[in-house]
């Protein structure tokens, strides 16, 4: 019998039964990529992370991330939650203040900053690759049909555009929270018209539930086997760059809070920092808190 231990976390929340669930296998030595995918499919969370020794000794850990359907080159809530779990398990030494570790992921080294208080981790913040902008989709009627709403439910002030920090998201501005609540992905339209264009759809509105939030968001990821995600860290670097490009936020350094998962009953809060140099986005950071919910073992036979 071969057993592999994992810890279950809720990420992008400071209270249980909220945020985005994550299974962290803190010692995945000897686990093949094929078995990692099988385990992720078995646990059926939006993502699982598997921690390995780094290939480059200049880094601290190698982290492989799997949805139930595919391996991801980078993902936000697994990176944040894995850093928090490793700190709680003592694999990242406790201190007062800030510690920076480097994770090897599919897009390259990812710096992660962990804040400690009284010897315990409080939250983690990751750097993401500077986002790149792709095509603008001009046929907004098709986008509205994909989401089961009318064209008037899309916010006319901003474009529907692909943005990526390693994982491409189609950014779709929505007029208000009432329209956000009505969103339903039509998989037949996705299969027919959108599958070659975008694996993930990230919708946002500037009408928020909490007064200190800047945007209210939802994410559908049909190509990844994710019906809806309660907190999508990898989308928030691209979102921050989009908000900066189109004037929703501004300045050389803008910090904002995004809310997600409210429609799923799993409220999540993500803090995003966007820095600019010469008017262009030069750095994006995404962070939040995590809660360890429990632990378990997988019997791989």
PyMOL commands that set and color helices and strands:
alter all, ss='L'
color gray80, all
select helices_A, chain A and resi 33-43+76-88+140-146+151-153+177-182+187-194+222-224+233-245+262-264
alter helices_A, ss='H'
color red, helices_A
select strands_A, chain A and resi 3-11+20-25+48-52+61-66+71-72+97-105+108-117+120-128+132-136+161-164+168-173+201-205+215-221+226-229+253-260+268-277+280-299
alter strands_A, ss='S'
color yellow, strands_A
deselect
rebuild
show_as cartoon
